[in-house]
Amino acid sequence: MPDLIEKPTIVAAAGNLPKRIAEYVGRVNSATEAVSIARMESPAGWSEPGQTPDFDEYTVVLRGILRVETSSMTIDVKAGQAIAAHRGEWVRYSTPEPGGAEYIAVCIPAFSPELVHREPS
């Protein structure tokens, strides 16, 4: 039988400016360890420390531009595009453009502070 998830849980976000993370599926809202699905809203100028996560992260940008830096390149992911960041690879996310960005992030396995391995800010 399907489980209805009536609303997300707002979880704390890392970064230099406030960012809204609404987790629908994951360790916090649904006690799901296999996958997490969250809607992110970050303001212009937001950035977070680099990380080398122990999960794959798939991101679909709904509005604005999400900048994704890796050890070898920088990619601006625009509304209507998606990006896959693979576990074990260094990555840093930011939203440098006016208006910020809104996007959906899917992590496999589910996001957790113990698996993200963020650099000190």
C-alpha positions as CSV (number, residue, x, y, z in Angstrom):
1,M,0.0,0.0,0.0
2,P,1.4,3.5,-0.9
3,D,2.3,5.9,1.9
4,L,1.0,9.4,1.5
5,I,3.5,12.0,2.5
6,E,1.3,14.9,3.5
7,K,4.0,17.6,4.0
8,P,7.7,18.0,4.1
9,T,10.0,18.6,7.1
10,I,12.1,21.8,6.9
11,V,15.7,20.8,7.7
12,A,18.8,22.9,8.5
13,A,20.9,24.0,5.6
14,A,24.7,24.7,5.3
15,G,26.0,27.8,3.7
16,N,26.7,31.4,4.0
17,L,23.0,32.5,3.6
18,P,19.7,31.0,4.7
19,K,18.5,28.3,2.3
20,R,15.2,26.4,2.6
21,I,15.3,22.6,2.4
22,A,11.9,20.9,2.4
23,E,12.6,17.1,2.7
24,Y,9.7,15.0,1.5
25,V,11.4,11.6,1.5
26,G,14.5,10.8,3.6
27,R,15.9,10.1,7.0
28,V,14.1,13.0,8.7
29,N,10.6,13.1,7.2
30,S,9.8,9.5,6.3
31,A,12.6,7.5,8.0
32,T,13.8,6.4,4.6
33,E,17.5,5.5,4.3
34,A,17.6,4.4,0.7
35,V,16.8,7.7,-0.9
36,S,16.1,11.3,-0.1
37,I,14.0,13.8,-2.1
38,A,14.0,17.4,-1.2
39,R,12.9,20.8,-2.7
40,M,15.6,23.5,-2.3
41,E,15.2,27.2,-2.5
42,S,18.4,29.2,-2.2
43,P,18.8,33.0,-2.5
44,A,21.2,34.8,-4.8
45,G,24.7,34.7,-3.4
46,W,24.2,31.5,-1.5
47,S,27.1,29.0,-1.4
48,E,28.0,26.1,0.8
49,P,31.4,24.5,1.6
50,G,32.8,21.9,-0.7
51,Q,32.0,18.3,0.0
52,T,32.9,14.7,-1.0
53,P,29.7,12.8,-0.2
54,D,29.1,9.1,0.1
55,F,25.9,9.3,-2.0
56,D,25.0,10.1,-5.6
57,E,23.0,13.3,-5.9
58,Y,20.7,14.0,-8.8
59,T,19.4,17.6,-9.1
60,V,16.7,19.0,-11.4
61,V,16.7,22.8,-11.6
62,L,13.1,24.3,-11.6
63,R,14.0,28.0,-11.5
64,G,17.2,30.0,-11.8
65,I,20.7,28.7,-12.1
66,L,22.6,26.3,-9.8
67,R,26.3,26.5,-10.1
68,V,28.1,23.2,-9.5
69,E,31.9,23.2,-9.1
70,T,34.0,20.0,-9.3
71,S,37.7,19.5,-9.0
72,S,38.0,19.9,-12.8
73,M,35.2,22.2,-14.0
74,T,32.3,24.6,-13.2
75,I,28.9,23.9,-14.6
76,D,25.9,26.3,-14.5
77,V,22.7,24.2,-14.5
78,K,19.8,26.2,-15.8
79,A,16.0,25.8,-15.3
80,G,14.9,22.7,-17.2
81,Q,18.3,21.0,-16.9
82,A,19.6,18.4,-14.4
83,I,23.0,17.2,-13.2
84,A,24.2,14.0,-11.5
85,A,27.0,14.3,-9.0
86,H,28.6,11.0,-8.1
87,R,29.6,9.7,-4.7
88,G,33.2,10.2,-3.8
89,E,33.7,13.2,-6.1
90,W,34.4,16.6,-4.6
91,V,31.6,19.1,-5.4
92,R,30.4,22.6,-4.3
93,Y,27.0,24.1,-4.9
94,S,26.0,27.8,-5.1
95,T,23.4,30.1,-6.6
96,P,25.3,33.2,-7.7
97,E,22.7,34.7,-10.0
98,P,20.0,37.3,-9.1
99,G,16.8,35.6,-8.0
100,G,18.6,32.5,-6.6
101,A,17.3,29.1,-7.6
102,E,14.7,26.4,-6.9
103,Y,15.6,22.8,-7.4
104,I,14.8,19.2,-6.5
105,A,17.6,17.1,-5.1
106,V,17.5,13.3,-4.9
107,C,20.3,11.5,-3.0
108,I,20.9,7.7,-3.1
109,P,21.4,6.6,-0.3
110,A,19.5,9.3,1.6
111,F,21.4,12.4,2.7
112,S,22.8,12.5,6.2
113,P,25.3,14.8,7.9
114,E,27.6,11.7,8.4
115,L,27.7,10.9,4.7
116,V,28.2,14.4,3.2
117,H,31.8,15.0,4.4
118,R,31.7,18.8,4.1
119,E,34.8,20.9,4.3
120,P,35.0,23.3,7.3
121,S,33.3,26.6,6.4
